Amino acid sequence: MNNPLTNPKTIALGLAATIAVGGGTAAVAGAADGTSTKPTKPTPEQRAEKRKEAKAEHQAAFAKALGVSVKDVQDARSEVRDQYAAKRAAAEKQRAEKQGLTVQQLRDKRADAAQKRLAKAVEKGRLTQAEVDAVVKAVREGKPVKAAIKQARAEHRKDHRADRKADRAAAKG
């Protein structure tokens, strides 16, 4: 008998139910003294904590809808993620063999092509050279280009926030 936790239709149905039940939550609040109507922006740590709480709520709702434990949901999610990672690795190996290359040679080829394309984004000011370098490094390690760009931008924003925070602290005294 098939395990219902690894059935893609069950997973999709449960995910849709989780989204419907868990919904989105706003993470803004007014000033503590109640005098300001301008909402305060949550810190990155607060947003991360909120995402963690929402994920736990979604997993609990998903488990309840399927009639299983949260641990079963987490295990099934990990199993599916591992299966897709194995499929991606096999497909990458097959593409490399088809071109008469090793997997690393294929990754290097993709990274070089990405670097050439992203050089235009640097010229236009859309990306920094550091972001491009991070993307190229991630592609050489096997990450898809789009995911590498997303990760590089997130790291750049994090660094930028830290720099601004340090500048504000230095300006205060």
N, C-alpha and C positions, 0 to 999 in steps of 0.2 A: 504494500500500500504506500502511496506517495505521502511524504511528509507535507502537511498543509502549510507549514511555515516556510517551505522553499518553493511553493507554487507561485509563479509570478502573478497570476490573477488574484490569489489570496492576498499577496503582499500589496498589490495595487489597490485592492478594495479596502484593506486595512489602513493603508496610507491615506486614502481619500476620507475614510471615516475619522481618522486621527486629525486630519486638517480641519474637517468640519466641526469636530468636538473641541479641539484645542484652539482653533482659530488663531488670529494674530492678536498680540497684546501690545498696547502702547507703553512706551518706557519713558514717559515724560511726567514731570511733577512740578507743581508751582513752588514758589519760594517757601521756606519753612515758616516765616512769620505771616504768610498769607497776604502780604501787602502788594506783591508783584503779580501781574497777570501774565508776564512773560515766562514761558516754561523753561526749566533748566534742562540742559542737554546731559544725558547720562554719560558717565565715563566709559571707556572701553571695557574696564573690568565689570562695571554694572551690566553692560550689554552682554558680555560673555556669560555672566551669571544668569541673566535672564534667558539666554539661549539654552543654557544647561538645564534650567528648570523646565523650560518649554519642552525640551527633548525628553526629559523624564516623564512629564505629563503625557506626551504623545505616546511614548512607549507603554505607559500604564493603560491608556485608553485602547491602544492597539491590542495589548494582551487581554484586556477585559472583553473586547469585541470578539476575539478569537477563542476566548475561554482557556487561555494558557497563562503561564507565569511571565513576568517581565524578563526574567533570565532566559526563558525560551525565545522570546522576541529578540533579545540582544544576541543570543547565540545564532539564531537564524539569520539575522542581519549580517553578522560577521561571516557566516558561511557563504551567503550570497555574494558579499563583497569579495571574498577569497576566490569564489568561482569565476567572477567577472575578471578579476586580476589575472587568473590563470588563462582565461580565454584571450585577454589582451596580449599577454606574454606569448602565447602560442601563435596568435595572428602576426605579431611583430616578428617572431622567428621565421614564420612562413614567408612574409614579405622579404625579409633579408635573404633567405635562401633563394627565393625566386630571382632576386637581383644578383645572386652570386656573392653576397656580402655576409659578414658576421653581423650579429645584432648590434654590436658596438659600432661597427663601420656604418650601419644604417642610421644609428642615432647621431653619429658625428656628421653624416651627410645632411640629416634633417636640421641639426643645430647650425651648420654653416649656412644653409638656405634661410633659416629663420634670422640669423644674424644679418644677412644681406637685406632681407625685407625690413627688419626692424631698424636698420640704419636710417631709413627714410623717416621713420617716426621720430628718431632722435633729432634729425635735421629740422623737422617741423615743430619740435618742442613737445611732442605728445608723450615721449618716454625719455628717461635719462639714460645715460650710458650705463650707469650702475644697474638699472632695471634690465636693460638688454643683456648685460653680462650674467645677471641672475637667471634670466630666461634661458640663455644658451647653456649655462651650467645644468639647469634642471632638465632640459631636453637631452643633453648628453647622458643624464642619469636615467632617462626613459620616461620622463613625464611628458604628456601631450603639450603642445605649444600654448594652446589657449589656457590650460590650467597653470602653466608656468608663468604666463603673463599676469594672470589673476593673482597668483601668489606673490609675484614681484611687486605688483602695485600695492597689495596689502602691506607688505613689509616696508615699502617706501612710505606709505601713509603713517604707519606705526613709528618709523624713525622721525618723520616730519613732526608728528605730535610730540614726541619726546624732546625734539629740538625746541619747539615752541614753548613747551613747558619749562625747559631749562632757561630759555631767554626771559620768560616772565619772572622766574624766580630770581634771576640775576638782576633784572630791572628793579625788583622790589627791595633789594638790599643785599 
